[in-house]
Amino acid sequence: MTRTVLSAVAALLLLTVTAGSAFADITMTFEEFRGGPDATPISTYYQGISFQSGAGGSEWVARRAESNSYNISSWPSGQQWNGGTYWIDDFVSATTALGYGGDDGRISFDDKNATYVELHYSASGGLNLVAYNESGAVLDSAFGPSNLRYINGNESGPDTLRVVSATDYIAYVIVHDTGNYWTVDNITTDASGITVIPAPAAILLGMVGLGVVGWLKRRVG
C-alpha cells in the first residue's frame, strides 16, 4: 500500500467526522440525532446556524420517527410509525417545538451569506419559506400546499421549498404557515461557516479509523 493510498484513506476518514464543513454546500439531514433522546435542541449538532421558533424564541428540536411519539412516516424507506401522517426523509426531522402548531420558525446564518436555501417539508396546511437580507428586506419566497400522507392519497413523500437571491445575501429565512403543524428535513444551503458537530459514535469511528491508518503506516514502514 503506497503512501498516497494511506493519505487518501486518512482524508476519507477525516471527512466522515467533519462531513459538510469542507464543501460550499451543506445538507442538514438531522440524522445525527438518531438514537438520541427526543426533543434534543438542533444546536447540539450544528454550529454557524441557529433555529428559533415563535414559541417564546425556543429552539427547534429533533423529531425521531423511531420513537413512536410522533405521527410521521419515514420516506423512502417505507417504514411507518404511529399512523404516518407527516412525511420525513430517513428517520429524523426538525420542528419548532413539540406540540406547537402555527406561528413560525426562523433559521439564521451566522455568516449571513447564503445565496439559496432549500428544504423538504410536510405540513397539514400550506407552508411558506421566506428569505431575508441582514436589513430584514424580503429577497425571495416560496409556498407549498399541504402534503400529509393521507390527504388526497399522497404517497410521494416530502415536498420541496427553495428560495434564491441573486441581488443580496440571505441572512435568515422564516418558515411559517397558517396555524397548523409542520416539520422540515434535509435543509440545504451554501451559507459558509456551518459545521456538523460529530456525534460520539462518529468521533469514536474517526479515532478507530485514524488508529488503523497509523498501524498501516507502521506496517508499510
Secondary structure, DSSP 8 states (H G I E B T S, - for coil): --HHHHHHHHHHHHHHHSTTTTSS-EEE--GGGTTS-TT-BGGGTEESEEEEETTTT-B-EEEEGGGS-S-EEEETT--B-TT--EEEETTEEEESSTT--SSEEEEEETT--BSEEEEEEEESS-EEEEEE-TTS-EEEEEEE----TTSTT--S--EEEEEE-SSS-B-EEEEE-SSS-EEEEEEEE--TT-EE---HHHHHHHHHHHHHHHHHHHHH-
